[in-house]
Amino acid sequence: MNNFSFLLRHQLASQLRQIRLDKNLPITDIACRCDLSIANIDAIERGEALSFKKYFRLIRFYDKRIKILLSDEK
């Protein structure tokens, strides 16, 4: 397993889920509006290994961008 992909997916998953909850949007509404299945959105929110194209589709739907920050190791 590619560790970077795993870490990125899980970081995105929790943030994308939180965005949906903050906006009080049901998965069914999002699925209809951004051309992703309910199963795909659920899998993305759990950080499953789907194509990043699907992650980016959801990110664009929320009108967000990815920003990567480097920090000192603790």
N, C-alpha and C positions, 0 to 999 in steps of 0.2 A: 504494500500500500504506500502511495506517495504521501509522505507526512505533511508536506506543504498543502496539498489539495485537501487532505483531511481537516487540517486546522482552518483553512479558509472556508470550507463548507460549513463547519460547525460555528464559526464566528458569524457568517452570513445567516445561518439558520435561525439563531436566537434573535438576531436583529430584525430579520424579515418577519418573524412571528410576532415580535413586539410591535412592529409598525402596524401590522394587521389588527392586532388587539387594540392598540391605541386609537385606530380609526374606526373601531367597532364594525369591521367588515367581515361578513361570513365568507368562508372559503368558496361557497357556491357562487356568490356574486363576483368574486375575483376571477374564478374560472371562466365565467361567461364573458368577462370584459378583457381578459388578456391572453386568450387562446392557450391556456394550460388546463390540463384536467385537474379535477379535485385531488386525485391520487398523486399527481405531480406536485401540486402545491403542498400537500401534506408531507410528502417525501422531502421536499426542499426545507420545510420548517423543522424537519428532524435531522437535517444534515446528511441525507443519503447521497450516494454517489450517482447523481444524475449528471447529464452534460451541463457544463457551465452556461451554455446557450439558454437553457431553461431558467437557471438562476438569474441570468442577465435580463431575461424577459420580465421576470417578476420585479427586479430592481428598477427597470425602466417604467413599469406600470406604476410603481410608487414614486416615480420621479426622483430617484436617488442616484448617487454615484458611489463608486468604491474609492476609498482613500486608504492607502497603506502607510502606516507609521512605523518607523523603527525606534526602538527604545533600548536603554541599557539593560543588560541582563542582571537579574537580581540573584 
